[in-house]
Every structure is written in C-alpha cells, then in structure tokens.
C-alpha cells in the first residue's frame, strides 16, 4: 500500500457514581471500523449561516436526515454573513471557499444560503427532495475506514481495471448544537444545528489503481465534545468533476 493520511454516605455514593461514569466514558471503544457499501451513499452538503433568516428551515430539513443513517450529511457554515450583525461561531472562511469552488461543477452560478448540494449537484428544490429514494449505482471504489485512538486510516481501492483520478476530503461533524442568536436577521431566535462541520481537510488528487491501494491518514485537531456526538466522514470524489464516488463515516 502507498501511504498518503460499596459506600454508605450520600457523598460517598455520589463519588462512586461519578467514578463509575468516568470509567464508562474511559472505556468507550477507541478502535472501530467501517466498510463502504457497494453503492455510494448520498452526500448532502448544506451551506448555511446563523445570520441568514432563510436558513433555519434548511437546518431543520437537514436534521431530519438523521432518520437515514446511510446518508452522509454535512452542514458547512459560511462566514460572509458574519459582517451583518451576528458572528456565526461555526463559520469558517474555508467553508466559504469550498462553496465557491463548487460553482464549476455543481451547476450553481453564485454562492447563496441556504444552498443544498446533493452528490455534487446544486439542489434548489431541496424542500421537496427525497434523498433516500435517489437511485444509487455501484461505486467504482471500496473504502475501509479504521480508527485507532485519535488516528483514522482509510484504505481506498478501485474495483475496475481502469485507473481513476480521485481526490477526497475529511469532515468532522457534531450533533445537537444550540445557539441563542442576539443580533442580525435571526435576533431573538434559538437555533438548533446537526451535522455541523467543525473540521475540514482536503486530500490532493492522486492516480488510483486496483493493484495499488492508497491509504489516507487523518488525525482530527478539533477536540471531541461528549455533549455533541462526533462523526468523522471521508468523501472520495472524482478529481475532474468533484462528484462523490464513495463515502464512509465513523461515529465512534
């Protein structure tokens, strides 16, 4: 392979419970793995902002996708609304840049919020989109993702004889965030967010061959937060079109 990334007093009882809780947390699995499905799962990207009054319905729509664990959902909070009265704590210029880079292949002519991109294509009809019912074709690659402590390793192998040019990105997402907005278009509104991207890292394009699987490595720098379940997502794309060809995720 080629590498690329028993106590009687109430106080004592309370201490015992706390210790038990800590032990349970410490015993959480640090090693786990996931194998990609034969058909690539839908990859849904939402570009949103806490400063955008039309975004909360899209945030709620994305949260509903938790009903289908096969879907890879990602909420990228862009930063261009921050200058209009409310700074989104999840926003990043890197996410704004990613949205702009999508114009060449997604079919969108400009950046807007809320924007939904499904499998690389702009979907302004997102309120009516039935993601789970989309036809899925057999993926041209297979991916095995393994976690060892805080290190994630993915083996990527094409299934056909023809070489492929692939690229990829890692995205760390969190669930169950709540923000009380105190300025801007959503002043006075309490917003809830799922699938919030907290870390995003691109992987440069490479020539992929069945006889030379590639291993990608990733060590998240964003600290895990027990209050907000974390998921590490890896999306493999066609380097030329930017369209996803396979995706896998781990919630452990």
C-alpha positions, 0 to 999 in steps of 0.5 A, a space after each residue: 500500500 502507498 501511504 498518503 493520511 460499596 459506600 454508605 454516605 450520600 457523598 460517598 455514593 455520589 463519588 462512586 457514581 461519578 467514578 463509575 461514569 468516568 470509567 464508562 466514558 474511559 472505556 468507550 471503544 477507541 478502535 472501530 471500523 467501517 466498510 463502504 457499501 457497494 453503492 455510494 451513499 448520498 452526500 448532502 452538503 448544506 451551506 448555511 449561516 446563523 445570520 441568514 433568516 432563510 436558513 433555519 428551515 434548511 437546518 431543520 430539513 437537514 436534521 431530519 436526515 438523521 432518520 437515514 443513517 446511510 446518508 452522509 450529511 454535512 452542514 458547512 457554515 459560511 462566514 460572509 454573513 458574519 459582517 451583518 450583525 451576528 458572528 456565526 461561531 461555526 463559520 469558517 472562511 474555508 467553508 466559504 471557499 469550498 462553496 465557491 469552488 463548487 460553482 464549476 461543477 455543481 451547476 450553481 452560478 453564485 454562492 447563496 444560503 441556504 444552498 443544498 448540494 446533493 452528490 455534487 449537484 446544486 439542489 434548489 428544490 431541496 424542500 421537496 427532495 427525497 434523498 433516500 429514494 435517489 437511485 444509487 449505482 455501484 461505486 467504482 471504489 471500496 473504502 475501509 475506514 479504521 480508527 485507532 485512538 485519535 488516528 483514522 486510516 482509510 484504505 481506498 481501492 478501485 474495483 475496475 481495471 481502469 485507473 481513476 483520478 480521485 481526490 477526497 476530503 475529511 469532515 468532522 461533524 457534531 450533533 445537537 448544537 444550540 445557539 441563542 442568536 442576539 443580533 442580525 436577521 435571526 435576533 431573538 431566535 434559538 437555533 438548533 444545528 446537526 451535522 455541523 462541520 467543525 473540521 475540514 481537510 482536503 486530500 490532493 488528487 492522486 492516480 488510483 489503481 486496483 493493484 495499488 491501494 492508497 491509504 489516507 491518514 487523518 488525525 482530527 485537531 478539533 477536540 471531541 465534545 461528549 455533549 455533541 456526538 462526533 462523526 468523522 466522514 471521508 468523501 472520495 470524489 472524482 478529481 475532474 468533476 468533484 462528484 462523490 464516488 464513495 463515502 464512509 463515516 465513523 461515529 465512534 
